[in-house]
């Protein structure tokens, strides 16, 4: 597990940008008459983004330095943010039990 590089943050921003573009453009054609289809596009896109993020990241507890991965549901629901130290999620460490902002790491399992 390593700290994400600038290129990793750019890749994430590009994926989010593509998602926002797809749901914005598709809203013009689908939202009024086929709103269920548009809702499915939004939901499927969100699930794909969260699945990719969950598989490509790990987290380091600032209290005990334990490195761990989280479930899909936790990644979907946990508060996310970016500050001067980098990206973070507010999580409870499975090792020490302390709930705090955890450092986001690039998972070595993804091969990217």
RAZIDA-V560872 format. One record per backbone hydrogen bond with DSSP energy under -1.0 kcal/mol. NH is the residue of the N-H (numbers start at 1). CO is the residue of the C=O. Records with the same first field share a line. If there is no record, write none. Layout:
# RAZIDA-V560872
NH = CO, CO
This chain:
# RAZIDA-V560872
2 = 106
9 = 5
10 = 6
11 = 7
12 = 8
13 = 9
14 = 10
15 = 11
16 = 12
17 = 13
18 = 14
19 = 15
20 = 16
21 = 17
22 = 18
23 = 19
24 = 20
25 = 21
26 = 22
30 = 26
31 = 27
34 = 30
38 = 34
39 = 35
40 = 36
41 = 37
42 = 38
43 = 39
44 = 40
45 = 41
46 = 42
47 = 43
48 = 44
49 = 45
50 = 46
51 = 47
52 = 48
53 = 49
54 = 50
55 = 51
56 = 52
58 = 105
59 = 68
60 = 103
61 = 66
65 = 61
68 = 59
75 = 71
76 = 72
77 = 73
78 = 74
81 = 88
83 = 86
86 = 83
88 = 81
89 = 102
90 = 79
91 = 100
93 = 98
97 = 93
100 = 91
102 = 89
103 = 60
104 = 87
105 = 58
106 = 2
107 = 56
